[in-house]
Structures are given as C-alpha cells and as structure tokens.
Amino acid sequence: MSHDHGAATSSRTRLSIALAITSVILIAEVVGAVTTDSLALLVDAGHMLTDVAGLTAALVAAGLMSRPATSARTWGYRRAEVLAALGQAAVLLAVGIYALVEGVQRLLAPPEVPSSSLLIFGIIGLVGNVASLAVLSSSRGENLNLRAAFLEVLNDALGSVAVIAAAILISLTGWTRADVIAGMLIAVLIIPRTVGLLRETTGVLLESTPRGLDLEAVRTHMLELPHVRGVHDLHASQIATGLPILSAHVVVEQGCFEDGHAPRILDDLQSCVLEHFSVQIEHSTFQLEPVAHQAHEHVDHA
C-alpha cells in the first residue's frame, strides 16, 4: 500500500510540473498566434489549451485515484483515470478536425506570416514540450490517465517541430502555405493517436473484455479442470489500468458439495485465471453450482 501511495504522489508531482510548463507555453503561443496570424501556431496554441485542461483533469484524477475504497464506492475512484483520458481524447479529436477544416480554407487564401516570429515561438514551444516529456516519460505506462497526458505533450512537441519547419521554409522560400500545411500536419498527427485512445477508454467504460484476454480460451481451460461440467455467465471487464476482473458460474459434480471438494475446485479456478493467461486476473468471482441447479435457471446464459 505504501508503494502505491508513493507512486501516486510521484505521479501527481510530475503532472503538476508538466502543467506549469505547459501553461507558460500556452501564454507564449497565444501571444504568438495573435501577432503572427499563423495557423500552425494557432492550432498548436489550441492544442496547448486542451493540454492545460487535460493535464488539470489528469491531476485531479490522479488525486481521486489515491482515495481509498468505501462501502458506497467499492472500487474507490479508480475509474477516474478513464474518464479523464476520455475527456482529453475527445477534445484533442475536436482540435484535430478543426485544424483540417481551417487548413483547407486557408490554403485558398493563405495569410502573410512573419517567419522570424513564428520560429521564435516554435522554439519556445519545443523546449517547453521536451521538458514536459522528460518529466512524464518514466510514468507514462502507469495508467490511461498518464498515458493520455504524455500523448498530449508528445503531440505538442511534434506540433512545435512542424511550426519550426514551416518558419524555416517560409524564410527560405517565401511560400506562406507552409504554415497551413504545418497546421494540417499537426492535425494528422493528433487524430490517429486520439482515435486509438478513444477506442481504448470507451472499451473500458463499455466493460469490454480486456485486450489480450480470450474468454473462449478461458472457458476451455476451466472446463478442463477435474469435476467441472459447465461454465456459463462468464464475464470479464476492466475497472482501470491493471485492474481486470472476471466472474463466472461454474457447474460441478454434485458429489463435490458432499465430500468437501468444492473449496479445492475454487482454488484451481482462481489459479487458472491468475497464472495461465497473458492478462493476469487477481480479482475473480466464481459461483459453484451443482448440475441439478440448471433446472432453476430461468434465462439461458452464455
């Protein structure tokens, strides 16, 4: 428990530092977007705004996740990370779509963009983003919340690189559409990663089977255990990162309830789902039923 508390505190500290850095970059890029009329800088500033909101949500979620479970919330606030990641991904997707639409319009009538100012603000953004990435990199795999935060900052860093490239190209060639192309490139970088994160977070909220877990393989392995005659109502889902759960009704021979063998079967079932699959399930619930109980089932179950 102390290890978990220490990890949670470390995560909040890292998120706080990244939030402070990103807020400073946001202010700089808003000033730059207003003074240069750059689409790339405008989109990056908008992206930064979502990052500030996203990192704030991530920081709040990290705090909530550390709260202990109660009788009213038996899993505590563990799913707060999923809600925060979902919100960040949805906003990022909106920013990406806006950049593509605005980019098409600006391609037809590109505004004049001062390359020197664009370059300065691009470098400021890149330096800040690299600093934030360094802060978040070691903890990005802990949960969906931190992964979303790291992804947002990474996209920002790529966006800053695109801004710098556009500034250099405009300075060398005078081709102002480079700024528009850079803005659209940022959007193209944002959207695929965001869609992937949306798919993963909605999968958790819809209580889909955890990725990498084949329920039919689980069922087959359970049926191979001695005295097990059937498995139904088999469900698996994920509360939060690293917290998959599984439940099932297991039909066993009648004699197992008479000779005291039922507890041994329960041990075998829990070992089965904990040790034999790539997704290790520590939280499992099994209802043992005699064969005769099937006559009392009022609904057909899978």
C-alpha positions in Angstrom: 0.0 0.0 0.0 2.8 2.4 0.8 4.3 1.7 -2.6 1.0 2.6 -4.3 0.8 5.8 -2.2 4.3 6.8 -3.2 3.7 6.1 -6.9 0.5 8.2 -6.8 2.3 11.1 -5.1 5.1 10.9 -7.7 2.5 10.9 -10.5 0.8 14.0 -9.1 4.2 15.8 -8.7 5.1 15.0 -12.3 1.7 16.1 -13.6 2.0 19.4 -11.6 5.4 20.2 -13.2 4.1 19.4 -16.7 1.0 21.5 -16.1 3.1 24.5 -15.0 5.4 24.2 -18.0 2.5 23.8 -20.5 0.7 26.8 -19.0 3.7 29.0 -19.7 4.0 27.7 -23.2 0.2 28.3 -23.8 0.6 32.0 -22.9 3.6 32.4 -25.2 1.8 30.7 -28.1 -1.4 32.7 -27.7 0.6 35.9 -27.9 2.5 34.4 -31.0 -0.7 33.3 -32.7 -2.3 36.8 -32.3 0.8 38.7 -33.5 1.7 36.4 -36.5 -1.7 35.1 -37.6 -0.2 31.7 -38.1 -2.5 28.7 -38.4 0.2 26.3 -37.2 0.8 28.4 -34.1 -3.0 28.9 -33.6 -3.6 25.2 -33.8 -0.7 24.5 -31.5 -2.0 27.1 -29.1 -5.4 25.5 -29.2 -3.8 22.2 -28.6 -1.9 23.7 -25.7 -5.2 25.0 -24.3 -6.6 21.4 -24.4 -3.4 20.2 -22.8 -3.8 22.6 -19.9 -7.3 21.5 -19.4 -6.3 17.8 -19.9 -3.4 17.9 -17.5 -5.6 19.7 -14.9 -8.1 16.9 -15.3 -5.3 14.3 -15.1 -4.0 15.9 -11.9 -7.5 15.9 -10.4 -8.0 12.2 -11.5 -4.6 11.2 -10.0 -5.8 12.7 -6.7 -9.1 10.9 -6.8 -7.5 7.6 -7.7 -5.5 7.7 -4.5 -8.6 7.8 -2.4 -9.5 4.6 -0.5 -12.5 2.4 -1.4 -15.7 2.8 0.6 -18.9 0.8 1.0 -20.5 3.2 -1.4 -17.6 3.1 -3.9 -16.2 -0.3 -3.6 -13.5 0.4 -6.3 -12.8 3.9 -5.0 -12.3 6.4 -7.8 -10.0 4.1 -9.8 -12.1 4.7 -13.0 -11.4 8.5 -12.7 -8.3 7.9 -14.9 -10.5 6.5 -17.7 -12.9 9.4 -17.6 -10.0 11.9 -17.6 -8.4 10.2 -20.6 -11.7 10.0 -22.4 -12.2 13.8 -22.0 -8.7 14.6 -23.1 -9.0 12.4 -26.2 -12.4 13.9 -27.2 -11.1 17.4 -27.0 -8.0 16.5 -28.9 -10.1 15.0 -31.7 -12.1 18.2 -32.0 -8.9 20.3 -32.2 -7.6 18.0 -35.0 -10.8 18.2 -37.0 -10.9 22.0 -36.7 -7.3 22.3 -37.9 -8.1 20.3 -41.0 -11.2 22.3 -41.9 -9.5 25.6 -41.2 -6.4 24.5 -43.1 -8.4 23.8 -46.3 -9.9 27.3 -46.1 -6.5 28.9 -45.6 -4.9 27.0 -48.5 -7.2 29.0 -50.8 -6.2 32.4 -49.2 -3.0 32.0 -47.1 -2.3 35.0 -44.8 1.1 36.6 -44.5 3.1 35.1 -41.7 6.3 36.6 -40.3 8.8 33.7 -40.3 11.1 35.1 -37.6 8.4 35.4 -35.0 7.0 32.0 -36.0 10.4 30.5 -35.5 10.9 32.0 -32.0 7.6 30.9 -30.7 8.1 27.4 -32.2 11.4 27.0 -30.4 9.9 28.2 -27.1 7.1 25.6 -27.5 9.5 22.8 -28.4 11.9 23.5 -25.4 8.9 23.5 -23.0 7.4 20.4 -24.5 10.7 18.5 -24.3 11.0 19.4 -20.7 7.4 18.2 -20.0 8.2 14.9 -21.9 11.2 14.4 -19.7 9.1 14.8 -16.6 6.3 12.4 -17.7 8.3 9.8 -19.6 9.1 7.5 -16.7 5.5 7.2 -15.5 3.6 7.2 -18.8 2.9 3.5 -18.7 1.3 3.5 -15.2 -2.3 4.1 -16.4 -4.5 5.5 -19.1 -4.6 8.9 -17.4 -0.8 9.4 -17.5 -0.6 7.9 -21.0 -3.1 10.4 -22.3 -1.2 13.3 -20.6 2.1 12.1 -22.1 0.4 11.6 -25.5 -0.9 15.2 -25.5 2.6 16.6 -24.7 4.2 14.4 -27.3 1.7 15.7 -29.9 2.6 19.2 -28.8 6.3 18.6 -29.3 5.6 17.3 -32.8 3.5 20.3 -33.5 6.3 22.6 -32.4 8.6 20.9 -34.8 6.1 21.4 -37.6 5.9 25.2 -36.6 9.7 25.5 -36.7 9.9 23.7 -40.1 7.2 26.0 -41.5 9.0 29.1 -40.2 12.3 28.0 -41.9 10.6 27.1 -45.2 8.8 30.5 -45.3 12.0 32.3 -44.5 13.9 30.5 -47.3 11.2 30.4 -50.0 8.5 32.8 -49.1 5.9 30.1 -49.5 3.4 31.1 -46.9 1.2 28.0 -47.4 3.9 26.1 -45.5 2.3 27.4 -42.3 -1.1 26.0 -43.4 0.5 22.6 -44.3 2.2 22.5 -40.9 -1.1 23.2 -39.1 -2.8 20.4 -41.1 0.2 18.1 -40.4 -0.3 18.7 -36.6 -3.9 17.6 -37.1 -2.9 14.5 -38.9 -0.6 13.6 -36.1 -3.3 14.2 -33.5 -6.2 12.3 -34.9 -5.0 8.7 -35.3 -3.5 8.5 -31.8 -6.6 10.2 -30.3 -8.9 7.7 -32.0 -6.9 4.8 -30.6 -7.1 6.3 -27.1 -10.9 6.9 -27.5 -11.3 3.3 -28.6 -9.5 2.0 -25.5 -11.2 4.3 -23.0 -14.7 3.6 -24.3 -13.9 -0.1 -24.3 -13.3 0.1 -20.6 -16.4 2.1 -20.0 -18.5 -0.3 -22.0 -17.0 -3.1 -19.9 -15.5 -4.9 -22.9 -13.3 -7.9 -22.4 -9.7 -6.7 -21.5 -7.4 -6.6 -24.5 -5.3 -9.7 -24.8 -7.8 -11.9 -22.9 -9.6 -14.6 -25.0 -12.7 -15.6 -23.0 -13.3 -18.7 -25.0 -9.8 -19.9 -24.2 -10.5 -19.1 -20.5 -13.7 -21.1 -20.7 -12.0 -24.1 -22.4 -9.2 -24.1 -19.8 -11.8 -24.0 -16.9 -13.7 -26.9 -18.5 -10.5 -29.0 -18.5 -10.3 -28.8 -14.7 -11.4 -32.0 -12.9 -15.1 -32.2 -11.8 -16.1 -29.1 -13.8 -19.0 -29.9 -16.1 -20.0 -26.5 -17.4 -19.3 -22.7 -17.4 -21.8 -20.0 -18.0 -22.3 -16.3 -17.2 -18.6 -15.8 -18.0 -17.8 -12.1 -17.9 -14.6 -10.1 -17.9 -14.0 -6.4 -17.8 -11.6 -3.8 -16.6 -12.1 -1.3 -13.8 -9.0 0.7 -14.5 -5.4 0.2 -15.8 -4.0 -3.0 -14.3 -7.3 -4.0 -12.7 -9.1 -6.6 -14.8 -12.0 -8.6 -13.2 -13.7 -11.8 -14.1 -16.8 -13.7 -12.9 -18.5 -17.0 -13.9 -21.0 -19.6 -12.8 -19.2 -23.0 -12.8 -21.2 -26.2 -12.8 -19.5 -29.0 -10.9 -20.4 -32.6 -9.9 -22.9 -33.0 -7.1 -20.5 -35.1 -5.1 -18.1 -32.1 -4.8 -20.5 -30.4 -2.4 -20.8 -33.6 -0.3 -17.2 -34.7 0.0 -15.8 -31.2 0.7 -14.0 -31.0 -2.7 -15.7 -27.7 -3.7 -13.1 -25.4 -2.0 -10.3 -27.2 -3.9 -12.1 -26.5 -7.2 -12.4 -22.9 -6.3 -8.7 -22.7 -5.6 -8.0 -24.3 -9.0 -10.3 -21.9 -10.8 -8.6 -18.8 -9.3 -5.2 -20.2 -10.1 -6.3 -20.9 -13.6 -7.2 -17.2 -14.4 -4.3 -15.9 -12.5 -1.4 -18.0 -13.9 -2.3 -19.3 -17.4 -3.1 -16.2 -19.4 -1.3 -13.1 -20.6 -3.8 -11.0 -18.6 -3.5 -12.0 -15.0 -6.8 -11.6 -13.1 -6.4 -11.2 -9.4 -10.0 -10.2 -8.8 -12.2 -13.2 -9.8 -15.6 -14.3 -8.5 -16.9 -17.8 -9.1 -20.3 -19.2 -8.2 -20.2 -23.0 -7.9 -23.4 -24.8 -8.9 -24.4 -28.5 -8.9 -25.6 -29.9 -12.2 -29.2 -30.1 -10.8 -29.2 -26.3 -10.4 -29.5 -25.8 -14.1 -33.3 -26.6 -13.9 -33.7 -23.5 -11.7 -32.1 -21.1 -14.2 -34.8 -19.0 -15.8 -32.7 -17.5 -18.5 -30.3 -19.1 -21.0 -26.8 -17.8 -20.3 -23.6 -17.9 -22.4 
